[in-house]
């Protein structure tokens, strides 16, 4: 009798343990500059979405300047702009993600189609990767295979325009590539020509992008459009202008942007501006932008939900220099900033009601961090 009771207890305990749901894991993927030579370049940390703590789980070695990263929408693959800021053709590299252990494994590498690839994005069907080659002034399109590998580029479009700042705008400099919410349009901020270029995207075509010249946005001369983001509701879009230190807000309808506001991102006037990155909180109530040069801050704006206009809430020091990139974790409770020249990534707690940021004790040191991407995985 005692044996049967013990056996029954063991079986019940085993089955109960087997059905305990495992907590989801959140991983932070960090791209860096490796001083132009092969080295440790991509780092993976597990992020504790309750405490904000970070724990190293994996890294990639023997890689050169993986300065910008993008995750495939299915979460299985990571793509990196590699061989950036070198006086030759850049490259794009594909990795497979181990979402259990937080490791990544090289799949393959292709030429990017131009010098200094600085931004890439993945279509929601996971079958296309689009690259902005900044110094080359072009955009290239790659198809992918089921295993995440990249085929050689199938389409390149070259741009030749310039603008009024002869030092920074002597030719086209494509700084980003962003899909619309439905992934049927592609937007290319061109720092060199003061334009946001608009393309129709046909995922059934071998050469999927086609320009829509009537939809091109001409920004203020000398402003230097850099990064661009859509509001979660799909009705508004925002562009950070590197050379002017301003943010331009737009209403959005079926590929067309209409200006609704232009507001300063810096807290003080500067002789030279160097605005960098821009993101919106998951709930859509707040917009954040990073300001480099002498300010080194994150500007915080509330978003009027009816018309998309911004109202300044405040500025947060980044506790480092040159905040090139930042990200908001999937829960919306934390914001992480990559300070490039001080080699540190700082974790801030985000007030969900006010949007304000508070520095936590969590901070990691990573050599020249330039890009942060996060993903939450169900176990």
PATOR-506005 format. One record per residue (C-alpha): chain; residue in one letter; residue number from 1; x negated, y negated, z negated. Coordinates in nm, 3 decimals, always signed. Each point is the difference from the previous one (the first is absolute). Layout:
BEGIN
REC chain resn resi      xx      yy      zz
REC     A    A  NUM       X       Y       Z
...
% end
This chain:
BEGIN
REC chain resn resi      xx      yy      zz
REC     A    X    1  +0.000  +0.000  +0.000
REC     A    X    2  -0.278  -0.240  -0.095
REC     A    X    3  -0.187  +0.081  +0.324
REC     A    X    4  +0.309  -0.072  +0.213
REC     A    X    5  +0.056  -0.331  -0.176
REC     A    X    6  -0.361  -0.104  +0.055
REC     A    X    7  +0.017  +0.100  +0.365
REC     A    X    8  +0.324  -0.193  +0.051
REC     A    X    9  -0.151  -0.307  -0.169
REC     A    X   10  -0.308  +0.022  +0.223
REC     A    X   11  +0.206  +0.025  +0.319
REC     A    X   12  +0.223  -0.294  -0.098
REC     A    X   13  -0.302  -0.213  -0.091
REC     A    X   14  -0.173  +0.085  +0.328
REC     A    X   15  +0.305  -0.081  +0.211
REC     A    X   16  +0.059  -0.326  -0.189
REC     A    X   17  -0.360  -0.110  +0.054
REC     A    X   18  +0.018  +0.092  +0.368
REC     A    X   19  +0.301  -0.230  +0.048
REC     A    X   20  -0.144  -0.303  -0.178
REC     A    X   21  -0.019  -0.267  +0.273
REC     A    X   22  -0.347  -0.133  +0.061
REC     A    X   23  -0.053  -0.374  -0.007
REC     A    X   24  -0.060  -0.178  +0.327
REC     A    X   25  -0.355  -0.115  +0.070
REC     A    X   26  -0.100  -0.340  +0.131
REC     A    X   27  -0.329  -0.038  +0.182
REC     A    X   28  -0.196  -0.315  +0.080
REC     A    X   29  -0.210  +0.013  +0.317
REC     A    X   30  -0.280  -0.257  +0.016
REC     A    X   31  -0.184  -0.111  +0.314
REC     A    X   32  -0.332  -0.182  -0.029
REC     A    X   33  -0.290  -0.159  +0.183
REC     A    X   34  -0.315  +0.215  -0.018
REC     A    X   35  -0.246  -0.272  +0.111
REC     A    X   36  +0.008  +0.131  +0.356
REC     A    X   37  -0.150  +0.341  -0.070
REC     A    X   38  +0.141  +0.348  -0.077
REC     A    X   39  +0.078  +0.034  -0.369
REC     A    X   40  +0.277  +0.075  -0.248
REC     A    X   41  +0.279  -0.206  +0.151
REC     A    X   42  +0.353  +0.120  -0.083
REC     A    X   43  +0.102  +0.071  -0.358
REC     A    X   44  +0.315  +0.167  -0.134
REC     A    X   45  +0.132  -0.063  -0.352
REC     A    X   46  +0.303  +0.142  -0.174
REC     A    X   47  +0.208  -0.288  -0.136
REC     A    X   48  +0.198  +0.032  -0.322
REC     A    X   49  +0.320  -0.189  +0.074
REC     A    X   50  +0.079  -0.028  -0.373
REC     A    X   51  -0.331  -0.128  -0.136
REC     A    X   52  -0.166  -0.140  +0.312
REC     A    X   53  -0.310  +0.213  -0.054
REC     A    X   54  -0.206  +0.136  +0.290
REC     A    X   55  -0.195  +0.325  +0.026
REC     A    X   56  -0.233  +0.089  +0.287
REC     A    X   57  +0.109  +0.316  +0.187
REC     A    X   58  -0.191  -0.010  +0.328
REC     A    X   59  -0.219  -0.195  +0.241
REC     A    X   60  -0.135  +0.006  +0.353
REC     A    X   61  -0.373  -0.025  +0.065
REC     A    X   62  -0.206  -0.060  +0.312
REC     A    X   63  +0.248  -0.255  +0.138
REC     A    X   64  -0.070  -0.356  +0.116
REC     A    X   65  +0.211  -0.302  -0.092
REC     A    X   66  +0.346  +0.162  -0.035
REC     A    X   67  +0.136  -0.348  -0.063
REC     A    X   68  +0.371  +0.055  +0.056
REC     A    X   69  +0.223  +0.301  -0.067
REC     A    X   70  +0.353  +0.106  +0.088
REC     A    X   71  +0.207  +0.298  -0.113
REC     A    X   72  +0.217  +0.197  +0.237
REC     A    X   73  +0.368  -0.034  -0.099
REC     A    X   74  +0.014  +0.375  -0.070
REC     A    X   75  -0.279  -0.044  -0.256
REC     A    X   76  -0.209  +0.283  +0.144
REC     A    X   77  -0.266  -0.205  +0.177
REC     A    X   78  -0.218  -0.304  -0.059
REC     A    X   79  -0.145  -0.211  +0.281
REC     A    X   80  -0.292  -0.240  -0.034
REC     A    X   81  -0.155  -0.280  +0.203
REC     A    X   82  -0.366  +0.104  +0.003
REC     A    X   83  -0.328  -0.142  +0.131
REC     A    X   84  +0.145  -0.348  -0.053
REC     A    X   85  -0.203  -0.323  +0.006
REC     A    X   86  -0.267  +0.166  +0.212
REC     A    X   87  -0.132  -0.138  +0.333
REC     A    X   88  +0.152  +0.284  +0.203
REC     A    X   89  +0.323  +0.188  +0.051
REC     A    X   90  +0.182  +0.089  -0.319
REC     A    X   91  +0.181  +0.323  -0.074
REC     A    X   92  +0.308  +0.145  -0.164
REC     A    X   93  -0.020  +0.309  -0.221
REC     A    X   94  +0.270  +0.245  -0.110
REC     A    X   95  +0.011  +0.188  -0.331
REC     A    X   96  +0.222  +0.269  -0.149
REC     A    X   97  +0.134  -0.072  -0.349
REC     A    X   98  +0.012  +0.257  -0.278
REC     A    X   99  +0.287  -0.144  -0.204
REC     A    X  100  -0.046  +0.255  -0.279
REC     A    X  101  -0.363  -0.068  -0.085
REC     A    X  102  -0.045  -0.346  +0.145
REC     A    X  103  -0.266  +0.087  +0.257
REC     A    X  104  -0.026  -0.092  +0.367
REC     A    X  105  -0.168  +0.195  +0.278
REC     A    X  106  -0.132  -0.126  +0.335
REC     A    X  107  +0.203  +0.102  +0.305
REC     A    X  108  -0.156  -0.193  +0.289
REC     A    X  109  -0.120  -0.336  +0.127
REC     A    X  110  +0.056  -0.205  +0.318
REC     A    X  111  -0.132  -0.326  +0.141
REC     A    X  112  +0.238  -0.282  -0.094
REC     A    X  113  -0.012  -0.167  +0.340
REC     A    X  114  -0.179  -0.313  -0.116
REC     A    X  115  -0.234  -0.171  -0.243
REC     A    X  116  +0.089  -0.039  -0.369
REC     A    X  117  +0.334  +0.181  -0.056
REC     A    X  118  +0.156  -0.168  -0.304
REC     A    X  119  +0.359  +0.124  -0.024
REC     A    X  120  +0.197  +0.309  +0.094
REC     A    X  121  +0.355  +0.118  -0.039
REC     A    X  122  +0.181  +0.330  +0.056
REC     A    X  123  +0.336  +0.036  +0.174
REC     A    X  124  +0.277  +0.149  -0.214
REC     A    X  125  +0.009  +0.312  +0.218
REC     A    X  126  -0.365  +0.061  -0.099
REC     A    X  127  -0.090  +0.040  +0.369
REC     A    X  128  -0.167  -0.337  +0.073
REC     A    X  129  -0.273  -0.209  -0.160
REC     A    X  130  -0.051  -0.363  +0.104
REC     A    X  131  -0.334  -0.178  -0.057
REC     A    X  132  -0.084  -0.372  -0.006
REC     A    X  133  -0.357  -0.053  +0.120
REC     A    X  134  -0.069  -0.344  -0.146
REC     A    X  135  -0.326  -0.109  +0.162
REC     A    X  136  +0.090  +0.162  +0.333
REC     A    X  137  +0.333  -0.181  +0.003
REC     A    X  138  +0.207  +0.300  +0.107
REC     A    X  139  +0.244  +0.261  -0.122
REC     A    X  140  -0.026  +0.375  +0.069
REC     A    X  141  +0.248  +0.286  -0.031
REC     A    X  142  -0.074  +0.363  -0.090
REC     A    X  143  +0.225  +0.303  +0.002
REC     A    X  144  -0.042  +0.259  -0.274
REC     A    X  145  +0.040  +0.376  -0.016
REC     A    X  146  +0.195  +0.214  -0.246
REC     A    X  147  -0.314  +0.056  -0.207
REC     A    X  148  -0.053  -0.375  -0.034
REC     A    X  149  -0.291  -0.016  +0.244
REC     A    X  150  -0.036  -0.298  +0.231
REC     A    X  151  -0.011  +0.017  +0.377
REC     A    X  152  -0.213  -0.257  +0.190
REC     A    X  153  +0.178  -0.332  +0.037
REC     A    X  154  +0.269  +0.000  +0.268
REC     A    X  155  +0.056  -0.374  +0.028
REC     A    X  156  -0.198  -0.320  -0.055
REC     A    X  157  +0.124  -0.355  +0.044
REC     A    X  158  -0.257  -0.280  +0.007
REC     A    X  159  +0.070  -0.362  -0.100
REC     A    X  160  -0.197  -0.310  +0.101
REC     A    X  161  +0.166  -0.305  -0.159
REC     A    X  162  -0.169  -0.244  -0.240
REC     A    X  163  +0.100  -0.298  -0.215
REC     A    X  164  -0.121  -0.323  -0.161
REC     A    X  165  -0.250  +0.124  -0.261
REC     A    X  166  -0.303  +0.055  +0.223
REC     A    X  167  -0.192  +0.182  -0.275
REC     A    X  168  +0.267  +0.255  -0.087
REC     A    X  169  +0.235  -0.010  +0.299
REC     A    X  170  -0.227  +0.012  +0.306
REC     A    X  171  +0.193  +0.305  +0.126
REC     A    X  172  +0.271  +0.244  -0.100
REC     A    X  173  -0.042  +0.175  -0.335
REC     A    X  174  +0.274  +0.256  -0.067
REC     A    X  175  +0.013  +0.040  -0.378
REC     A    X  176  +0.292  +0.237  -0.059
REC     A    X  177  +0.261  +0.227  +0.159
REC     A    X  178  +0.336  +0.041  -0.172
REC     A    X  179  +0.307  +0.197  +0.103
REC     A    X  180  +0.349  -0.134  -0.049
REC     A    X  181  +0.229  +0.189  -0.238
REC     A    X  182  +0.134  +0.217  +0.283
REC     A    X  183  -0.347  +0.036  +0.155
REC     A    X  184  +0.134  -0.120  +0.334
REC     A    X  185  -0.208  -0.320  +0.001
REC     A    X  186  -0.366  -0.065  -0.079
REC     A    X  187  -0.135  -0.333  -0.130
REC     A    X  188  -0.361  -0.112  +0.046
REC     A    X  189  -0.120  -0.309  -0.192
REC     A    X  190  -0.275  -0.157  +0.212
REC     A    X  191  -0.222  -0.219  -0.217
REC     A    X  192  -0.189  -0.127  +0.304
REC     A    X  193  +0.293  -0.128  +0.203
REC     A    X  194  +0.242  -0.105  -0.278
REC     A    X  195  +0.263  +0.244  +0.124
REC     A    X  196  +0.199  +0.293  -0.127
REC     A    X  197  +0.023  +0.222  +0.305
REC     A    X  198  +0.307  +0.219  +0.040
REC     A    X  199  +0.015  +0.335  +0.178
REC     A    X  200  +0.278  +0.247  +0.067
REC     A    X  201  -0.096  +0.351  -0.113
REC     A    X  202  +0.133  +0.302  +0.192
REC     A    X  203  -0.096  +0.318  -0.184
REC     A    X  204  +0.103  +0.214  +0.300
REC     A    X  205  -0.261  -0.156  +0.231
REC     A    X  206  -0.367  +0.095  +0.036
REC     A    X  207  -0.080  -0.373  -0.002
REC     A    X  208  +0.255  -0.110  -0.256
REC     A    X  209  -0.060  -0.375  -0.046
REC     A    X  210  +0.127  -0.270  +0.235
REC     A    X  211  -0.018  -0.377  -0.066
REC     A    X  212  +0.312  -0.209  -0.056
REC     A    X  213  -0.133  -0.341  +0.099
REC     A    X  214  +0.322  -0.185  -0.085
REC     A    X  215  -0.031  +0.113  -0.363
REC     A    X  216  -0.360  -0.112  -0.063
REC     A    X  217  -0.024  -0.236  -0.300
REC     A    X  218  -0.228  -0.303  +0.028
REC     A    X  219  -0.118  -0.089  -0.349
REC     A    X  220  -0.143  -0.336  -0.105
REC     A    X  221  -0.327  -0.074  +0.180
REC     A    X  222  -0.301  +0.093  -0.210
REC     A    X  223  +0.206  +0.210  -0.243
REC     A    X  224  -0.150  +0.342  +0.087
REC     A    X  225  +0.274  +0.262  -0.053
REC     A    X  226  -0.150  +0.299  -0.185
REC     A    X  227  +0.227  +0.254  -0.174
REC     A    X  228  +0.373  +0.044  +0.037
REC     A    X  229  +0.275  +0.182  -0.187
REC     A    X  230  +0.373  +0.066  +0.024
REC     A    X  231  +0.249  -0.037  -0.281
REC     A    X  232  +0.153  +0.335  -0.107
REC     A    X  233  +0.338  -0.118  +0.127
REC     A    X  234  -0.143  -0.043  +0.353
REC     A    X  235  +0.146  -0.350  +0.036
REC     A    X  236  -0.311  -0.204  -0.084
REC     A    X  237  -0.374  +0.010  +0.072
REC     A    X  238  -0.301  -0.185  -0.138
REC     A    X  239  -0.345  -0.081  +0.136
REC     A    X  240  -0.304  -0.108  -0.203
REC     A    X  241  -0.210  -0.253  +0.192
REC     A    X  242  -0.370  +0.039  -0.078
REC     A    X  243  -0.130  -0.337  +0.121
REC     A    X  244  +0.278  -0.222  -0.136
REC     A    X  245  +0.068  +0.171  -0.334
REC     A    X  246  +0.371  -0.002  +0.085
REC     A    X  247  +0.276  +0.261  +0.017
REC     A    X  248  +0.252  -0.015  +0.284
REC     A    X  249  +0.343  +0.151  -0.056
REC     A    X  250  +0.223  +0.121  +0.283
REC     A    X  251  +0.345  +0.138  +0.048
REC     A    X  252  -0.002  +0.319  +0.208
REC     A    X  253  +0.247  +0.147  +0.248
REC     A    X  254  -0.076  +0.276  +0.249
REC     A    X  255  -0.360  -0.097  +0.080
REC     A    X  256  +0.046  -0.376  -0.028
REC     A    X  257  -0.153  -0.218  -0.273
REC     A    X  258  +0.140  -0.344  -0.083
REC     A    X  259  -0.185  -0.233  -0.237
REC     A    X  260  +0.181  -0.089  -0.323
REC     A    X  261  -0.277  -0.130  -0.227
REC     A    X  262  -0.373  -0.067  -0.040
REC     A    X  263  -0.142  -0.020  -0.352
REC     A    X  264  -0.347  -0.035  -0.154
REC     A    X  265  -0.155  +0.313  -0.154
REC     A    X  266  -0.294  -0.166  -0.179
REC     A    X  267  +0.047  -0.180  -0.331
REC     A    X  268  -0.225  -0.290  +0.108
REC     A    X  269  -0.106  -0.161  +0.324
REC     A    X  270  -0.326  +0.137  +0.146
REC     A    X  271  -0.241  -0.110  +0.270
REC     A    X  272  -0.009  +0.359  +0.125
REC     A    X  273  +0.271  +0.262  -0.051
REC     A    X  274  -0.032  +0.377  +0.011
REC     A    X  275  +0.340  +0.155  -0.067
REC     A    X  276  -0.004  +0.377  +0.042
REC     A    X  277  +0.278  +0.243  -0.087
REC     A    X  278  +0.377  -0.010  -0.052
REC     A    X  279  +0.252  +0.246  -0.151
REC     A    X  280  +0.358  +0.006  -0.130
REC     A    X  281  +0.114  +0.182  -0.312
REC     A    X  282  +0.202  +0.319  +0.063
REC     A    X  283  +0.317  -0.169  -0.131
REC     A    X  284  -0.041  -0.284  +0.249
REC     A    X  285  +0.017  -0.278  -0.260
REC     A    X  286  -0.362  -0.118  +0.000
REC     A    X  287  -0.278  -0.067  +0.251
REC     A    X  288  -0.372  +0.004  -0.085
REC     A    X  289  -0.298  -0.133  +0.199
REC     A    X  290  -0.376  +0.004  -0.064
REC     A    X  291  -0.217  -0.312  +0.026
REC     A    X  292  -0.377  +0.030  +0.030
REC     A    X  293  -0.277  -0.260  +0.030
REC     A    X  294  -0.026  -0.205  -0.322
REC     A    X  295  +0.343  +0.078  -0.144
REC     A    X  296  +0.006  +0.383  -0.023
REC     A    X  297  +0.367  +0.024  -0.090
REC     A    X  298  +0.325  +0.179  +0.071
REC     A    X  299  +0.284  -0.240  +0.075
REC     A    X  300  +0.345  +0.108  -0.114
REC     A    X  301  +0.328  -0.102  +0.163
REC     A    X  302  +0.361  +0.087  -0.063
REC     A    X  303  +0.206  +0.078  +0.311
REC     A    X  304  +0.347  -0.146  +0.047
REC     A    X  305  +0.198  +0.303  +0.111
REC     A    X  306  +0.257  -0.191  +0.204
REC     A    X  307  -0.241  -0.190  +0.226
REC     A    X  308  -0.348  +0.145  -0.059
REC     A    X  309  -0.158  -0.325  -0.120
REC     A    X  310  -0.283  +0.004  -0.252
REC     A    X  311  -0.034  -0.183  -0.332
REC     A    X  312  -0.337  -0.013  -0.175
REC     A    X  313  -0.004  +0.181  -0.335
REC     A    X  314  -0.370  -0.032  -0.080
REC     A    X  315  -0.357  +0.109  +0.064
REC     A    X  316  -0.199  +0.280  -0.161
REC     A    X  317  -0.379  +0.008  -0.020
REC     A    X  318  -0.127  +0.331  +0.141
REC     A    X  319  -0.290  +0.034  -0.251
REC     A    X  320  -0.241  +0.049  +0.288
REC     A    X  321  -0.108  -0.159  +0.323
REC     A    X  322  +0.130  +0.033  +0.355
REC     A    X  323  +0.336  +0.182  -0.043
REC     A    X  324  +0.010  +0.133  +0.354
REC     A    X  325  +0.278  +0.252  -0.059
REC     A    X  326  +0.253  +0.102  -0.263
REC     A    X  327  +0.292  +0.239  -0.039
REC     A    X  328  +0.310  +0.054  -0.213
REC     A    X  329  +0.051  +0.350  -0.139
REC     A    X  330  +0.312  +0.195  +0.109
REC     A    X  331  +0.182  -0.066  -0.330
REC     A    X  332  -0.050  -0.374  +0.042
REC     A    X  333  -0.132  -0.028  -0.356
REC     A    X  334  -0.365  -0.060  +0.087
REC     A    X  335  -0.203  -0.205  +0.247
REC     A    X  336  -0.362  +0.096  +0.076
REC     A    X  337  -0.252  -0.244  +0.148
REC     A    X  338  -0.323  +0.087  +0.183
REC     A    X  339  -0.264  -0.268  -0.060
REC     A    X  340  -0.253  +0.060  +0.277
REC     A    X  341  -0.311  -0.188  -0.112
REC     A    X  342  +0.023  +0.085  -0.371
REC     A    X  343  +0.060  +0.370  +0.072
REC     A    X  344  +0.298  +0.033  -0.232
REC     A    X  345  +0.363  +0.107  +0.022
REC     A    X  346  +0.223  -0.155  -0.265
REC     A    X  347  +0.338  +0.137  -0.108
REC     A    X  348  +0.273  -0.252  -0.089
REC     A    X  349  +0.332  +0.073  -0.166
REC     A    X  350  +0.286  -0.156  +0.197
REC     A    X  351  +0.297  -0.157  -0.176
REC     A    X  352  +0.299  +0.130  +0.195
REC     A    X  353  +0.218  -0.298  -0.098
REC     A    X  354  -0.238  -0.293  +0.045
REC     A    X  355  -0.249  +0.148  +0.247
REC     A    X  356  -0.290  -0.123  -0.214
REC     A    X  357  -0.314  +0.208  -0.046
REC     A    X  358  -0.187  +0.094  -0.316
REC     A    X  359  -0.349  +0.148  +0.008
REC     A    X  360  -0.025  +0.345  -0.159
REC     A    X  361  -0.310  +0.162  -0.147
REC     A    X  362  -0.019  +0.226  +0.303
REC     A    X  363  -0.275  -0.091  +0.243
REC     A    X  364  -0.232  +0.210  +0.216
REC     A    X  365  -0.325  -0.075  +0.177
REC     A    X  366  -0.022  +0.097  +0.368
REC     A    X  367  -0.265  -0.130  +0.243
REC     A    X  368  +0.147  -0.271  +0.226
REC     A    X  369  +0.367  +0.108  -0.004
REC     A    X  370  +0.189  -0.135  +0.300
REC     A    X  371  +0.327  +0.193  +0.025
REC     A    X  372  +0.247  +0.163  -0.241
REC     A    X  373  +0.275  +0.242  +0.098
REC     A    X  374  +0.227  +0.193  -0.237
REC     A    X  375  +0.233  +0.296  +0.034
REC     A    X  376  +0.219  +0.189  -0.246
REC     A    X  377  +0.018  +0.377  +0.056
REC     A    X  378  +0.259  +0.237  -0.138
REC     A    X  379  -0.162  +0.312  -0.142
% end
